[in-house]
Amino acid sequence: MKTLAIIFLTLALAVPVTWHFAHPSAATATSTGRKVLFYQSAMHPWVKSDKPGRCTICGMELTPVYDGEKSFVADGEIVSLSESAARVLHVQTAEATKRPLAKTLVFGGTVDDDARQHRIISATVDGRIEKLFVNYSGAEISEGKPLYEIYSPTLLRSEREYALVSAESRPTLAQRLRQLGLSAEQINALQRKPPESLTSEIVSPISGIVVSDDIYSGQSVTAGQKLFEIADFSTMWFVFPVYEQDLPWLKVGQPIEVATPSVPDRKFTGSISFIDPNFDELTRTTKVRVELLNPLVDGKRALMHRLTGEAVVQLDAPEVLTVPRPAIIQTGAEAVAYVEQPGGNYERRIVKLGRRGDTLVEILDGIKAGEKVVTNGNLLLDGQAEMNRSFSAPPPLPHSPPVAAFVRVADALAAALAKDDFAAFQTAAKEAHAATKTLADTFPAFTSSLKTADQLHTAHDLAAARKLFHAFSVASLAKLPADKSFDIFECPMVDQIIPGVPPKGRWLQASGTTIRNPYFGSEMLECGVKIQP
C-alpha cells in the first residue's frame, strides 16, 4: 500500500515539474508573478539550489519553492504541500470532536434451553418397565402426567404396607414412597388402589419437552439409571461467543435483538443475563447469555432447541473524542493519523485508539478536540512521509574535535576486538562514554549512541564485548555520514558469532588502515568489504 502511495505521490509531484521545464515560456510567466526562493529535491529534501537543476543524488528535477510556500520537510514526521498539491491529491480533513459513538454489533450464536429448568429423570427403584406413556424425543409432557408404568416388588411392597398401617405411621412411609417416585396425589390414593394391581405409574415432576429418552417397554431398570431428559422451553437461552475487543461494549441487562432463519418474520428481544468470566485462551472469546421468552405459535414453541441465530446490539456510548475511521492508518500494532497544521503542513501522529464505532473511532491520546485530521489523501501523505524517512539523511557533520574524538575511540574499540585483546577493549570502553557524550551534546542525534556506549564497560568477556560493540556500531553508524577520516567496513556473517542479529554488521576504522574484523578477530580477521567511502 505504501509503495503505491509513493508512486502516486511521486507522479503527482514529478508531472508538474516535467511540464514546467518542457514549457519554458509557461515557467517564465509563472516566475514573473511569484518569487522563487530556491529549488529543492522532492526525493532528497536537503538538496537545495538557488537555480534550476537536478538532484545530485537521484537526478530528479529540482522543484521551485515560491515565496509564501513551505518547502518539503525531510524529517518524515511532517509533510508540506502547496495549495495546488493538496487539491491534486484531494486532501480532505475533518475535525476531532466529542460526540456519541454509535456501534452495531452482530454475533452468531445458538438457541439452547434454560439449564435451570433442565431435568434428568432417573429410575427411583429397581423394576421392569411395563408401559411407556412418552416414548419419543420431542414429545411434550405436563407436570403430574404419567411417564411410564413399572413393575417393582420393592415399590409394590411399600405401597401395600402404607395402605395397611395406621394413620399415625403413614407420614414416615409416605416420605419413603416419595423417594421411590410417587407423587403426593398417588400416595393419597393408595387405599383405593385395587389389590390385584401389580404396577405403579411414575409421573413427570415438571412440564416440558422430552430432549432424550433412553428406555423401552419391557426393559428392566435399576435405581439411578437414566431414563429421560426433560427441558422447559418456555424460556430459552441464546448463547454467543464474544471476542475480548467487543467486551467493553456489553454489560448485564443490556437489551438484545435476536433473529433466526427458522422464524424469518419475527425478532425476539431479551437482555443479557450473564457474561461468563471464564475466558477461552485458545479462541480469545467468552460466552454471553441472553434470556428469551419463547411464545406458543399454533400450539408449538416458536424457538426450537439448538437453532442458530444472530444477536444484534445497537449501542450508543456517551460522548467521547472521536475522528472518522478513514482518518486512521493502522500499520500493525501502530495507529497513525495526519493532523493539519498551518501553512499546508500535515503532521504525522501516533495515536492511541479506544472503541471503534460504525463510522467513528474513539481517540484516547495523540489528538486533541478541535484539531483537523486528514480523512482523504492520508495514504499518499503517509507514502511521502515514508519516502522522506527512507531517503532522508542528515547533512554532513562538520569535522570537529567531538567527531574526531569519537572516531578515535570507535577505531580503538574495533582494533582491540580484532586483536582479541579484552584488556585493550576495556581501556577503550572507559573513554567511549566521554567521547560519545561530547558528540551527543553537540549533535543530539547521537543520544542513542550514548546509551549503547554506557554499556560497553559491562562486558565480562570477548563474546559479551563483541555483542555490545555491535549495538554501539549500529546506533552510531546510522547517524554518522561519510568522512575522509574513517572507513566503513561490513561483515556478511555477523549473526554466526552474535546470535539474534542481522547477518550484515558494520564497523568503523581509521582511514587508510587494512581490514580488521572485530566480530571474528583472529578467527577471520580479513572477512568483510569496504563500503564507504
Stockholm file with secondary structure:
# STOCKHOLM 1.0

chainA/1-533         MKTLAIIFLTLALAVPVTWHFAHPSAATATSTGRKVLFYQSAMHPWVKSDKPGRCTICGMELTPVYDGEKSFVADGEIVSLSESAARVLHVQTAEATKRPLAKTLVFGGTVDDDARQHRIISATVDGRIEKLFVNYSGAEISEGKPLYEIYSPTLLRSEREYALVSAESRPTLAQRLRQLGLSAEQINALQRKPPESLTSEIVSPISGIVVSDDIYSGQSVTAGQKLFEIADFSTMWFVFPVYEQDLPWLKVGQPIEVATPSVPDRKFTGSISFIDPNFDELTRTTKVRVELLNPLVDGKRALMHRLTGEAVVQLDAPEVLTVPRPAIIQTGAEAVAYVEQPGGNYERRIVKLGRRGDTLVEILDGIKAGEKVVTNGNLLLDGQAEMNRSFSAPPPLPHSPPVAAFVRVADALAAALAKDDFAAFQTAAKEAHAATKTLADTFPAFTSSLKTADQLHTAHDLAAARKLFHAFSVASLAKLPADKSFDIFECPMVDQIIPGVPPKGRWLQASGTTIRNPYFGSEMLECGVKIQP
#=GR chainA/1-533 SS CHHHHHHHHHHHHHHHHHHHHHCHHHHHHHHHHSCEEEEECSSSTTCEESSCCBCTTTCCBCEEEETTCCCCCCSSSEEECCHHHHHHTTCEEEECEEEEEEEEEEEEEEEEECGGGEEEEECSSCEEEEEESCCSTTCEECTTSEEEEEECHHHHHHHHHHHHSCTTTHHHHHHHHHHTTCCHHHHHTGGGSCTTCCCEEEECSSCEEEEEECCCTTCEECTTCEEEEEECCSEEEEEEEEEGGGGGGCCTTCEEEEECTTSTTCCEEEEEEEECSCCBTTTTEEEEEEEEECCEETTEESSCTTCEEEEEEEEEEEEEEEEEGGGCEEETTEEEEEEEETTTEEEEEEEEEEEECSSEEEEEESCCTTCEEEEESHHHHHHHHHHHHHHCCCCCCCCCHHHHHHHHHHHHHHHHHHTTCHHHHHHHHHHHHHHHHHHHHHCGGGHHHHHHHTTGGGCCSHHHHHHHHHHHHHHHHTTCCCCTTEEEEEETTGGGTSTTSCSCEEEEEETTCCCCCTTTGGGSTTCCEEEEC
#=GC SS_cons         CHHHHHHHHHHHHHHHHHHHHHCHHHHHHHHHHSCEEEEECSSSTTCEESSCCBCTTTCCBCEEEETTCCCCCCSSSEEECCHHHHHHTTCEEEECEEEEEEEEEEEEEEEEECGGGEEEEECSSCEEEEEESCCSTTCEECTTSEEEEEECHHHHHHHHHHHHSCTTTHHHHHHHHHHTTCCHHHHHTGGGSCTTCCCEEEECSSCEEEEEECCCTTCEECTTCEEEEEECCSEEEEEEEEEGGGGGGCCTTCEEEEECTTSTTCCEEEEEEEECSCCBTTTTEEEEEEEEECCEETTEESSCTTCEEEEEEEEEEEEEEEEEGGGCEEETTEEEEEEEETTTEEEEEEEEEEEECSSEEEEEESCCTTCEEEEESHHHHHHHHHHHHHHCCCCCCCCCHHHHHHHHHHHHHHHHHHTTCHHHHHHHHHHHHHHHHHHHHHCGGGHHHHHHHTTGGGCCSHHHHHHHHHHHHHHHHTTCCCCTTEEEEEETTGGGTSTTSCSCEEEEEETTCCCCCTTTGGGSTTCCEEEEC
//
